[in-house]
Structures are given as C-alpha cells and as structure tokens.
Amino acid sequence: MNKRELDIAYFLSFCIEQYKMEQGLSGEEVMNLFEKYNVLPYLSDNFEVLHTQSRQWLLEEIEGYIAKRKEEIQ
C-alpha cells in the first residue's frame, strides 16, 4: 500500500468512526449504511478536497450525500 492509499484508508476509518459516534450507531450499522449508499467510494474519490475539511463539515457532507442517494434510489 503506497502513502496515498494509506492516507485514504486512514481518512475512511476516521469518517466511519466519527459518523458512528455522531449517530450512535455500531460499526456494522455504519458500514451497512455506507455500503447501501456508496459512501466510501464517494469519500475515496473526493479525498483530496474532503480530507482538508473540518469534522463537522465532513459529517454534514456525509449526511447530505446519503440523503441525496436515498432520493435517487426511490
């Protein structure tokens, strides 16, 4: 794993943990939700911009992304 891949992996881990704590969910629940709405690919693909943002901004971005994906699926 090169440095960029490692940085992205750490970032995804951070996002999962922060979302888990913010929403009061288990790790498994977060992973199921993120998988259902393709959150991890979105975070990975946009790592360069997203990793520079604050924790609260990231959580709001994830919530907004999930809400948008829910609308697209229905």
PDB file of N, CA, C and O in Angstrom, chain B, residues numbered from 101:
ATOM      1  N   MET B 101       0.851  -1.175   0.000  1.00  0.00           N
ATOM      2  CA  MET B 101       0.000   0.000   0.000  1.00  0.00           C
ATOM      3  C   MET B 101       0.897   1.239   0.000  1.00  0.00           C
ATOM      4  O   MET B 101       1.752   1.396   0.872  1.00  0.00           O
ATOM      5  N   ASN B 102       0.693   2.120  -0.990  1.00  0.00           N
ATOM      6  CA  ASN B 102       1.515   3.326  -1.033  1.00  0.00           C
ATOM      7  C   ASN B 102       0.969   4.388  -0.072  1.00  0.00           C
ATOM      8  O   ASN B 102      -0.088   4.205   0.532  1.00  0.00           O
ATOM      9  N   LYS B 103       1.696   5.491   0.062  1.00  0.00           N
ATOM     10  CA  LYS B 103       1.327   6.521   1.039  1.00  0.00           C
ATOM     11  C   LYS B 103      -0.059   7.092   0.768  1.00  0.00           C
ATOM     12  O   LYS B 103      -0.828   7.293   1.708  1.00  0.00           O
ATOM     13  N   ARG B 104      -0.393   7.356  -0.474  1.00  0.00           N
ATOM     14  CA  ARG B 104      -1.711   7.925  -0.791  1.00  0.00           C
ATOM     15  C   ARG B 104      -2.830   6.958  -0.411  1.00  0.00           C
ATOM     16  O   ARG B 104      -3.839   7.364   0.165  1.00  0.00           O
ATOM     17  N   GLU B 105      -2.650   5.689  -0.731  1.00  0.00           N
ATOM     18  CA  GLU B 105      -3.651   4.681  -0.377  1.00  0.00           C
ATOM     19  C   GLU B 105      -3.805   4.568   1.139  1.00  0.00           C
ATOM     20  O   GLU B 105      -4.913   4.404   1.651  1.00  0.00           O
ATOM     21  N   LEU B 106      -2.692   4.657   1.841  1.00  0.00           N
ATOM     22  CA  LEU B 106      -2.721   4.612   3.297  1.00  0.00           C
ATOM     23  C   LEU B 106      -3.431   5.840   3.863  1.00  0.00           C
ATOM     24  O   LEU B 106      -4.219   5.723   4.802  1.00  0.00           O
ATOM     25  N   ASP B 107      -3.159   7.004   3.305  1.00  0.00           N
ATOM     26  CA  ASP B 107      -3.832   8.234   3.740  1.00  0.00           C
ATOM     27  C   ASP B 107      -5.346   8.116   3.534  1.00  0.00           C
ATOM     28  O   ASP B 107      -6.124   8.508   4.404  1.00  0.00           O
ATOM     29  N   ILE B 108      -5.752   7.587   2.404  1.00  0.00           N
ATOM     30  CA  ILE B 108      -7.182   7.422   2.122  1.00  0.00           C
ATOM     31  C   ILE B 108      -7.799   6.422   3.101  1.00  0.00           C
ATOM     32  O   ILE B 108      -8.900   6.641   3.606  1.00  0.00           O
ATOM     33  N   ALA B 109      -7.093   5.332   3.366  1.00  0.00           N
ATOM     34  CA  ALA B 109      -7.595   4.325   4.313  1.00  0.00           C
ATOM     35  C   ALA B 109      -7.783   4.936   5.706  1.00  0.00           C
ATOM     36  O   ALA B 109      -8.799   4.694   6.358  1.00  0.00           O
ATOM     37  N   TYR B 110      -6.817   5.718   6.154  1.00  0.00           N
ATOM     38  CA  TYR B 110      -6.947   6.398   7.451  1.00  0.00           C
ATOM     39  C   TYR B 110      -8.123   7.368   7.441  1.00  0.00           C
ATOM     40  O   TYR B 110      -8.872   7.451   8.414  1.00  0.00           O
ATOM     41  N   PHE B 111      -8.284   8.093   6.355  1.00  0.00           N
ATOM     42  CA  PHE B 111      -9.389   9.050   6.229  1.00  0.00           C
ATOM     43  C   PHE B 111     -10.734   8.335   6.287  1.00  0.00           C
ATOM     44  O   PHE B 111     -11.643   8.781   6.988  1.00  0.00           O
ATOM     45  N   LEU B 112     -10.867   7.235   5.561  1.00  0.00           N
ATOM     46  CA  LEU B 112     -12.127   6.481   5.581  1.00  0.00           C
ATOM     47  C   LEU B 112     -12.412   5.957   6.980  1.00  0.00           C
ATOM     48  O   LEU B 112     -13.550   6.002   7.447  1.00  0.00           O
ATOM     49  N   SER B 113     -11.392   5.467   7.637  1.00  0.00           N
ATOM     50  CA  SER B 113     -11.536   4.984   9.010  1.00  0.00           C
ATOM     51  C   SER B 113     -11.998   6.105   9.933  1.00  0.00           C
ATOM     52  O   SER B 113     -12.883   5.905  10.765  1.00  0.00           O
ATOM     53  N   PHE B 114     -11.401   7.277   9.786  1.00  0.00           N
ATOM     54  CA  PHE B 114     -11.788   8.443  10.580  1.00  0.00           C
ATOM     55  C   PHE B 114     -13.261   8.785  10.341  1.00  0.00           C
ATOM     56  O   PHE B 114     -14.009   9.017  11.291  1.00  0.00           O
ATOM     57  N   CYS B 115     -13.671   8.814   9.082  1.00  0.00           N
ATOM     58  CA  CYS B 115     -15.060   9.158   8.745  1.00  0.00           C
ATOM     59  C   CYS B 115     -16.033   8.144   9.337  1.00  0.00           C
ATOM     60  O   CYS B 115     -17.074   8.522   9.873  1.00  0.00           O
ATOM     61  N   ILE B 116     -15.702   6.876   9.242  1.00  0.00           N
ATOM     62  CA  ILE B 116     -16.562   5.827   9.795  1.00  0.00           C
ATOM     63  C   ILE B 116     -16.703   6.001  11.301  1.00  0.00           C
ATOM     64  O   ILE B 116     -17.816   5.966  11.827  1.00  0.00           O
ATOM     65  N   GLU B 117     -15.605   6.186  11.989  1.00  0.00           N
ATOM     66  CA  GLU B 117     -15.633   6.323  13.446  1.00  0.00           C
ATOM     67  C   GLU B 117     -16.383   7.578  13.882  1.00  0.00           C
ATOM     68  O   GLU B 117     -17.169   7.540  14.829  1.00  0.00           O
ATOM     69  N   GLN B 118     -16.140   8.679  13.196  1.00  0.00           N
ATOM     70  CA  GLN B 118     -16.817   9.926  13.562  1.00  0.00           C
ATOM     71  C   GLN B 118     -18.318   9.836  13.316  1.00  0.00           C
ATOM     72  O   GLN B 118     -19.116  10.292  14.134  1.00  0.00           O
ATOM     73  N   TYR B 119     -18.692   9.252  12.199  1.00  0.00           N
ATOM     74  CA  TYR B 119     -20.118   9.093  11.880  1.00  0.00           C
ATOM     75  C   TYR B 119     -20.775   8.164  12.893  1.00  0.00           C
ATOM     76  O   TYR B 119     -21.895   8.413  13.339  1.00  0.00           O
ATOM     77  N   LYS B 120     -20.081   7.104  13.249  1.00  0.00           N
ATOM     78  CA  LYS B 120     -20.586   6.142  14.231  1.00  0.00           C
ATOM     79  C   LYS B 120     -20.877   6.841  15.554  1.00  0.00           C
ATOM     80  O   LYS B 120     -21.951   6.661  16.129  1.00  0.00           O
ATOM     81  N   MET B 121     -19.944   7.620  16.030  1.00  0.00           N
ATOM     82  CA  MET B 121     -20.125   8.318  17.309  1.00  0.00           C
ATOM     83  C   MET B 121     -21.226   9.372  17.219  1.00  0.00           C
ATOM     84  O   MET B 121     -22.040   9.502  18.133  1.00  0.00           O
ATOM     85  N   GLU B 122     -21.250  10.119  16.123  1.00  0.00           N
ATOM     86  CA  GLU B 122     -22.244  11.185  15.943  1.00  0.00           C
ATOM     87  C   GLU B 122     -23.672  10.627  15.891  1.00  0.00           C
ATOM     88  O   GLU B 122     -24.593  11.223  16.448  1.00  0.00           O
ATOM     89  N   GLN B 123     -23.850   9.494  15.226  1.00  0.00           N
ATOM     90  CA  GLN B 123     -25.177   8.920  15.024  1.00  0.00           C
ATOM     91  C   GLN B 123     -25.553   7.885  16.086  1.00  0.00           C
ATOM     92  O   GLN B 123     -26.699   7.438  16.124  1.00  0.00           O
ATOM     93  N   GLY B 124     -24.624   7.503  16.935  1.00  0.00           N
ATOM     94  CA  GLY B 124     -24.892   6.497  17.952  1.00  0.00           C
ATOM     95  C   GLY B 124     -25.150   5.116  17.358  1.00  0.00           C
ATOM     96  O   GLY B 124     -25.986   4.359  17.852  1.00  0.00           O
ATOM     97  N   LEU B 125     -24.422   4.803  16.292  1.00  0.00           N
ATOM     98  CA  LEU B 125     -24.579   3.530  15.601  1.00  0.00           C
ATOM     99  C   LEU B 125     -23.397   2.619  15.890  1.00  0.00           C
ATOM    100  O   LEU B 125     -22.354   3.070  16.364  1.00  0.00           O
ATOM    101  N   SER B 126     -23.567   1.346  15.602  1.00  0.00           N
ATOM    102  CA  SER B 126     -22.446   0.410  15.685  1.00  0.00           C
ATOM    103  C   SER B 126     -21.622   0.523  14.405  1.00  0.00           C
ATOM    104  O   SER B 126     -22.075   1.084  13.407  1.00  0.00           O
ATOM    105  N   GLY B 127     -20.426  -0.012  14.451  1.00  0.00           N
ATOM    106  CA  GLY B 127     -19.597  -0.028  13.256  1.00  0.00           C
ATOM    107  C   GLY B 127     -20.265  -0.788  12.125  1.00  0.00           C
ATOM    108  O   GLY B 127     -20.200  -0.378  10.966  1.00  0.00           O
ATOM    109  N   GLU B 128     -20.907  -1.894  12.464  1.00  0.00           N
ATOM    110  CA  GLU B 128     -21.592  -2.693  11.450  1.00  0.00           C
ATOM    111  C   GLU B 128     -22.748  -1.913  10.808  1.00  0.00           C
ATOM    112  O   GLU B 128     -22.958  -1.985   9.597  1.00  0.00           O
ATOM    113  N   GLU B 129     -23.493  -1.168  11.634  1.00  0.00           N
ATOM    114  CA  GLU B 129     -24.600  -0.369  11.095  1.00  0.00           C
ATOM    115  C   GLU B 129     -24.093   0.710  10.144  1.00  0.00           C
ATOM    116  O   GLU B 129     -24.686   0.953   9.093  1.00  0.00           O
ATOM    117  N   VAL B 130     -23.002   1.346  10.519  1.00  0.00           N
ATOM    118  CA  VAL B 130     -22.421   2.383   9.657  1.00  0.00           C
ATOM    119  C   VAL B 130     -21.943   1.764   8.352  1.00  0.00           C
ATOM    120  O   VAL B 130     -22.197   2.309   7.278  1.00  0.00           O
ATOM    121  N   MET B 131     -21.263   0.644   8.435  1.00  0.00           N
ATOM    122  CA  MET B 131     -20.761   0.003   7.223  1.00  0.00           C
ATOM    123  C   MET B 131     -21.910  -0.428   6.309  1.00  0.00           C
ATOM    124  O   MET B 131     -21.811  -0.285   5.091  1.00  0.00           O
ATOM    125  N   ASN B 132     -22.987  -0.948   6.875  1.00  0.00           N
ATOM    126  CA  ASN B 132     -24.147  -1.324   6.063  1.00  0.00           C
ATOM    127  C   ASN B 132     -24.750  -0.105   5.380  1.00  0.00           C
ATOM    128  O   ASN B 132     -25.093  -0.156   4.199  1.00  0.00           O
ATOM    129  N   LEU B 133     -24.879   0.994   6.123  1.00  0.00           N
ATOM    130  CA  LEU B 133     -25.421   2.232   5.565  1.00  0.00           C
ATOM    131  C   LEU B 133     -24.500   2.780   4.482  1.00  0.00           C
ATOM    132  O   LEU B 133     -24.965   3.153   3.405  1.00  0.00           O
ATOM    133  N   PHE B 134     -23.206   2.832   4.754  1.00  0.00           N
ATOM    134  CA  PHE B 134     -22.242   3.358   3.793  1.00  0.00           C
ATOM    135  C   PHE B 134     -22.192   2.481   2.542  1.00  0.00           C
ATOM    136  O   PHE B 134     -22.032   2.986   1.431  1.00  0.00           O
ATOM    137  N   GLU B 135     -22.329   1.184   2.724  1.00  0.00           N
ATOM    138  CA  GLU B 135     -22.332   0.282   1.574  1.00  0.00           C
ATOM    139  C   GLU B 135     -23.595   0.476   0.736  1.00  0.00           C
ATOM    140  O   GLU B 135     -23.528   0.541  -0.491  1.00  0.00           O
ATOM    141  N   LYS B 136     -24.735   0.567   1.397  1.00  0.00           N
ATOM    142  CA  LYS B 136     -26.014   0.728   0.696  1.00  0.00           C
ATOM    143  C   LYS B 136     -26.025   1.979  -0.169  1.00  0.00           C
ATOM    144  O   LYS B 136     -26.570   1.963  -1.273  1.00  0.00           O
ATOM    145  N   TYR B 137     -25.431   3.060   0.319  1.00  0.00           N
ATOM    146  CA  TYR B 137     -25.475   4.337  -0.397  1.00  0.00           C
ATOM    147  C   TYR B 137     -24.139   4.719  -1.050  1.00  0.00           C
ATOM    148  O   TYR B 137     -23.967   5.859  -1.483  1.00  0.00           O
ATOM    149  N   ASN B 138     -23.202   3.780  -1.123  1.00  0.00           N
ATOM    150  CA  ASN B 138     -21.916   4.004  -1.801  1.00  0.00           C
ATOM    151  C   ASN B 138     -21.136   5.194  -1.254  1.00  0.00           C
ATOM    152  O   ASN B 138     -20.552   5.972  -2.009  1.00  0.00           O
ATOM    153  N   VAL B 139     -21.136   5.322   0.057  1.00  0.00           N
ATOM    154  CA  VAL B 139     -20.464   6.456   0.689  1.00  0.00           C
ATOM    155  C   VAL B 139     -18.940   6.338   0.596  1.00  0.00           C
ATOM    156  O   VAL B 139     -18.264   7.327   0.315  1.00  0.00           O
ATOM    157  N   LEU B 140     -18.399   5.156   0.826  1.00  0.00           N
ATOM    158  CA  LEU B 140     -16.934   5.021   0.823  1.00  0.00           C
ATOM    159  C   LEU B 140     -16.307   5.346  -0.526  1.00  0.00           C
ATOM    160  O   LEU B 140     -15.279   6.022  -0.561  1.00  0.00           O
ATOM    161  N   PRO B 141     -16.888   4.889  -1.648  1.00  0.00           N
ATOM    162  CA  PRO B 141     -16.311   5.306  -2.937  1.00  0.00           C
ATOM    163  C   PRO B 141     -16.374   6.829  -3.128  1.00  0.00           C
ATOM    164  O   PRO B 141     -15.452   7.427  -3.681  1.00  0.00           O
ATOM    165  N   TYR B 142     -17.460   7.443  -2.670  1.00  0.00           N
ATOM    166  CA  TYR B 142     -17.582   8.907  -2.765  1.00  0.00           C
ATOM    167  C   TYR B 142     -16.468   9.580  -1.955  1.00  0.00           C
ATOM    168  O   TYR B 142     -15.818  10.508  -2.436  1.00  0.00           O
ATOM    169  N   LEU B 143     -16.256   9.110  -0.735  1.00  0.00           N
ATOM    170  CA  LEU B 143     -15.215   9.699   0.103  1.00  0.00           C
ATOM    171  C   LEU B 143     -13.826   9.472  -0.497  1.00  0.00           C
ATOM    172  O   LEU B 143     -12.986  10.372  -0.490  1.00  0.00           O
ATOM    173  N   SER B 144     -13.594   8.284  -1.007  1.00  0.00           N
ATOM    174  CA  SER B 144     -12.289   7.975  -1.628  1.00  0.00           C
ATOM    175  C   SER B 144     -12.046   8.815  -2.871  1.00  0.00           C
ATOM    176  O   SER B 144     -10.971   9.391  -3.040  1.00  0.00           O
ATOM    177  N   ASP B 145     -13.045   8.883  -3.737  1.00  0.00           N
ATOM    178  CA  ASP B 145     -12.915   9.625  -4.989  1.00  0.00           C
ATOM    179  C   ASP B 145     -12.691  11.114  -4.766  1.00  0.00           C
ATOM    180  O   ASP B 145     -12.064  11.783  -5.588  1.00  0.00           O
ATOM    181  N   ASN B 146     -13.203  11.632  -3.654  1.00  0.00           N
ATOM    182  CA  ASN B 146     -13.105  13.065  -3.364  1.00  0.00           C
ATOM    183  C   ASN B 146     -12.171  13.361  -2.195  1.00  0.00           C
ATOM    184  O   ASN B 146     -12.269  14.410  -1.558  1.00  0.00           O
ATOM    185  N   PHE B 147     -11.277  12.436  -1.926  1.00  0.00           N
ATOM    186  CA  PHE B 147     -10.348  12.552  -0.800  1.00  0.00           C
ATOM    187  C   PHE B 147      -9.587  13.870  -0.792  1.00  0.00           C
ATOM    188  O   PHE B 147      -9.473  14.517   0.249  1.00  0.00           O
ATOM    189  N   GLU B 148      -9.070  14.265  -1.938  1.00  0.00           N
ATOM    190  CA  GLU B 148      -8.220  15.456  -2.000  1.00  0.00           C
ATOM    191  C   GLU B 148      -8.912  16.699  -1.433  1.00  0.00           C
ATOM    192  O   GLU B 148      -8.278  17.508  -0.757  1.00  0.00           O
ATOM    193  N   VAL B 149     -10.179  16.848  -1.702  1.00  0.00           N
ATOM    194  CA  VAL B 149     -10.929  18.002  -1.201  1.00  0.00           C
ATOM    195  C   VAL B 149     -11.447  17.745   0.206  1.00  0.00           C
ATOM    196  O   VAL B 149     -11.316  18.596   1.085  1.00  0.00           O
ATOM    197  N   LEU B 150     -12.037  16.572   0.420  1.00  0.00           N
ATOM    198  CA  LEU B 150     -12.724  16.296   1.673  1.00  0.00           C
ATOM    199  C   LEU B 150     -11.807  16.206   2.883  1.00  0.00           C
ATOM    200  O   LEU B 150     -12.193  16.631   3.972  1.00  0.00           O
ATOM    201  N   HIS B 151     -10.610  15.669   2.724  1.00  0.00           N
ATOM    202  CA  HIS B 151      -9.757  15.467   3.901  1.00  0.00           C
ATOM    203  C   HIS B 151      -9.256  16.769   4.503  1.00  0.00           C
ATOM    204  O   HIS B 151      -8.705  16.769   5.604  1.00  0.00           O
ATOM    205  N   THR B 152      -9.439  17.869   3.804  1.00  0.00           N
ATOM    206  CA  THR B 152      -8.993  19.160   4.330  1.00  0.00           C
ATOM    207  C   THR B 152     -10.081  19.869   5.135  1.00  0.00           C
ATOM    208  O   THR B 152      -9.842  20.936   5.702  1.00  0.00           O
ATOM    209  N   GLN B 153     -11.260  19.284   5.183  1.00  0.00           N
ATOM    210  CA  GLN B 153     -12.393  19.925   5.843  1.00  0.00           C
ATOM    211  C   GLN B 153     -12.477  19.544   7.319  1.00  0.00           C
ATOM    212  O   GLN B 153     -11.829  18.601   7.772  1.00  0.00           O
ATOM    213  N   SER B 154     -13.282  20.291   8.051  1.00  0.00           N
ATOM    214  CA  SER B 154     -13.447  20.020   9.479  1.00  0.00           C
ATOM    215  C   SER B 154     -14.304  18.779   9.709  1.00  0.00           C
ATOM    216  O   SER B 154     -15.015  18.325   8.812  1.00  0.00           O
ATOM    217  N   ARG B 155     -14.227  18.249  10.902  1.00  0.00           N
ATOM    218  CA  ARG B 155     -15.009  17.079  11.287  1.00  0.00           C
ATOM    219  C   ARG B 155     -16.498  17.338  11.079  1.00  0.00           C
ATOM    220  O   ARG B 155     -17.192  16.519  10.476  1.00  0.00           O
ATOM    221  N   GLN B 156     -16.985  18.462  11.571  1.00  0.00           N
ATOM    222  CA  GLN B 156     -18.417  18.773  11.460  1.00  0.00           C
ATOM    223  C   GLN B 156     -18.836  18.924  10.003  1.00  0.00           C
ATOM    224  O   GLN B 156     -19.907  18.459   9.615  1.00  0.00           O
ATOM    225  N   TRP B 157     -18.011  19.562   9.204  1.00  0.00           N
ATOM    226  CA  TRP B 157     -18.329  19.726   7.789  1.00  0.00           C
ATOM    227  C   TRP B 157     -18.404  18.364   7.114  1.00  0.00           C
ATOM    228  O   TRP B 157     -19.305  18.117   6.313  1.00  0.00           O
ATOM    229  N   LEU B 158     -17.462  17.474   7.432  1.00  0.00           N
ATOM    230  CA  LEU B 158     -17.469  16.132   6.855  1.00  0.00           C
ATOM    231  C   LEU B 158     -18.739  15.372   7.216  1.00  0.00           C
ATOM    232  O   LEU B 158     -19.346  14.725   6.362  1.00  0.00           O
ATOM    233  N   LEU B 159     -19.136  15.451   8.475  1.00  0.00           N
ATOM    234  CA  LEU B 159     -20.343  14.755   8.908  1.00  0.00           C
ATOM    235  C   LEU B 159     -21.575  15.298   8.183  1.00  0.00           C
ATOM    236  O   LEU B 159     -22.456  14.532   7.793  1.00  0.00           O
ATOM    237  N   GLU B 160     -21.636  16.606   8.006  1.00  0.00           N
ATOM    238  CA  GLU B 160     -22.747  17.201   7.260  1.00  0.00           C
ATOM    239  C   GLU B 160     -22.708  16.785   5.795  1.00  0.00           C
ATOM    240  O   GLU B 160     -23.752  16.547   5.189  1.00  0.00           O
ATOM    241  N   GLU B 161     -21.526  16.697   5.233  1.00  0.00           N
ATOM    242  CA  GLU B 161     -21.365  16.276   3.837  1.00  0.00           C
ATOM    243  C   GLU B 161     -21.822  14.830   3.657  1.00  0.00           C
ATOM    244  O   GLU B 161     -22.501  14.505   2.683  1.00  0.00           O
ATOM    245  N   ILE B 162     -21.450  13.973   4.592  1.00  0.00           N
ATOM    246  CA  ILE B 162     -21.873  12.569   4.531  1.00  0.00           C
ATOM    247  C   ILE B 162     -23.391  12.468   4.648  1.00  0.00           C
ATOM    248  O   ILE B 162     -24.024  11.726   3.897  1.00  0.00           O
ATOM    249  N   GLU B 163     -23.973  13.205   5.581  1.00  0.00           N
ATOM    250  CA  GLU B 163     -25.429  13.196   5.742  1.00  0.00           C
ATOM    251  C   GLU B 163     -26.123  13.673   4.463  1.00  0.00           C
ATOM    252  O   GLU B 163     -27.103  13.074   4.020  1.00  0.00           O
ATOM    253  N   GLY B 164     -25.612  14.736   3.886  1.00  0.00           N
ATOM    254  CA  GLY B 164     -26.184  15.260   2.651  1.00  0.00           C
ATOM    255  C   GLY B 164     -26.054  14.278   1.501  1.00  0.00           C
ATOM    256  O   GLY B 164     -26.975  14.131   0.697  1.00  0.00           O
ATOM    257  N   TYR B 165     -24.928  13.616   1.423  1.00  0.00           N
ATOM    258  CA  TYR B 165     -24.702  12.629   0.360  1.00  0.00           C
ATOM    259  C   TYR B 165     -25.668  11.459   0.515  1.00  0.00           C
ATOM    260  O   TYR B 165     -26.256  11.008  -0.468  1.00  0.00           O
ATOM    261  N   ILE B 166     -25.837  10.965   1.735  1.00  0.00           N
ATOM    262  CA  ILE B 166     -26.762   9.858   1.977  1.00  0.00           C
ATOM    263  C   ILE B 166     -28.185  10.273   1.630  1.00  0.00           C
ATOM    264  O   ILE B 166     -28.910   9.505   0.997  1.00  0.00           O
ATOM    265  N   ALA B 167     -28.596  11.465   2.028  1.00  0.00           N
ATOM    266  CA  ALA B 167     -29.946  11.957   1.717  1.00  0.00           C
ATOM    267  C   ALA B 167     -30.157  12.031   0.202  1.00  0.00           C
ATOM    268  O   ALA B 167     -31.215  11.651  -0.298  1.00  0.00           O
ATOM    269  N   LYS B 168     -29.163  12.512  -0.515  1.00  0.00           N
ATOM    270  CA  LYS B 168     -29.250  12.609  -1.979  1.00  0.00           C
ATOM    271  C   LYS B 168     -29.373  11.220  -2.605  1.00  0.00           C
ATOM    272  O   LYS B 168     -30.192  11.009  -3.499  1.00  0.00           O
ATOM    273  N   ARG B 169     -28.562  10.280  -2.137  1.00  0.00           N
ATOM    274  CA  ARG B 169     -28.604   8.918  -2.662  1.00  0.00           C
ATOM    275  C   ARG B 169     -29.949   8.258  -2.371  1.00  0.00           C
ATOM    276  O   ARG B 169     -30.463   7.511  -3.204  1.00  0.00           O
ATOM    277  N   LYS B 170     -30.526   8.526  -1.199  1.00  0.00           N
ATOM    278  CA  LYS B 170     -31.847   7.969  -0.848  1.00  0.00           C
ATOM    279  C   LYS B 170     -32.895   8.450  -1.853  1.00  0.00           C
ATOM    280  O   LYS B 170     -33.738   7.671  -2.297  1.00  0.00           O
ATOM    281  N   GLU B 171     -32.839   9.719  -2.205  1.00  0.00           N
ATOM    282  CA  GLU B 171     -33.788  10.284  -3.171  1.00  0.00           C
ATOM    283  C   GLU B 171     -33.603   9.647  -4.540  1.00  0.00           C
ATOM    284  O   GLU B 171     -34.583   9.356  -5.226  1.00  0.00           O
ATOM    285  N   GLU B 172     -32.361   9.428  -4.942  1.00  0.00           N
ATOM    286  CA  GLU B 172     -32.079   8.834  -6.256  1.00  0.00           C
ATOM    287  C   GLU B 172     -32.571   7.407  -6.346  1.00  0.00           C
ATOM    288  O   GLU B 172     -33.027   6.970  -7.403  1.00  0.00           O
ATOM    289  N   ILE B 173     -32.485   6.682  -5.254  1.00  0.00           N
ATOM    290  CA  ILE B 173     -32.874   5.281  -5.239  1.00  0.00           C
ATOM    291  C   ILE B 173     -34.392   5.126  -5.284  1.00  0.00           C
ATOM    292  O   ILE B 173     -34.899   4.178  -5.884  1.00  0.00           O
ATOM    293  N   GLN B 174     -35.110   6.035  -4.663  1.00  0.00           N
ATOM    294  CA  GLN B 174     -36.573   5.916  -4.612  1.00  0.00           C
ATOM    295  C   GLN B 174     -37.228   6.318  -5.875  1.00  0.00           C
ATOM    296  O   GLN B 174     -38.454   6.270  -5.977  1.00  0.00           O
TER     297      GLN B 174
END
